[in-house]
Amino acid sequence: MKKLLLILLCLPIIVFGQEWIRIYNNINENFPAVSNIQQTFDSNFIDFTGIGLMKIDTNGDTLWNKDYSFLDFPIEYGIQTSDGGYILSNFFSLYKLDNLGNIQWTKPDST
């Protein structure tokens, strides 16, 4: 009886769990596939990928994207900051971005 109740409780989650699947066009042919997605403070999502940054809403629609192919090395990691902006890092530098992905400052590695 407990197993039947558990199955009945989980059934709506299994049946209605998937909401949408989206295929994104690349900013350019060198832009890697979507791979490093994080949820932002405003419940949207940001993807830090190689040479670009893309913000999407909860429906998967692109809010904005930025191409950082001019950087010396690809983006390795990104995180949202408490002010709603972002910090990106690559092998040698940190990049502080505003909430729209515009670079505010850069700190190169001093070693």
HELIX and SHEET records of a PDB file:
HELIX    1   1 LYS A    2  PHE A   16  1                                  15    
SHEET    1   A 4 ILE A  37  GLN A  39  0                                        
SHEET    2   A 4 PHE A  45  THR A  49 -1                                        
SHEET    3   A 4 GLY A  52  ILE A  56 -1                                        
SHEET    4   A 4 THR A  62  ASP A  67 -1                                        
SHEET    1   B 4 TYR A  77  GLN A  80  0                                        
SHEET    2   B 4 TYR A  86  SER A  89 -1                                        
SHEET    3   B 4 SER A  93  LEU A  97 -1                                        
SHEET    4   B 4 ILE A 103  PRO A 108 -1                                        
END                                                                             
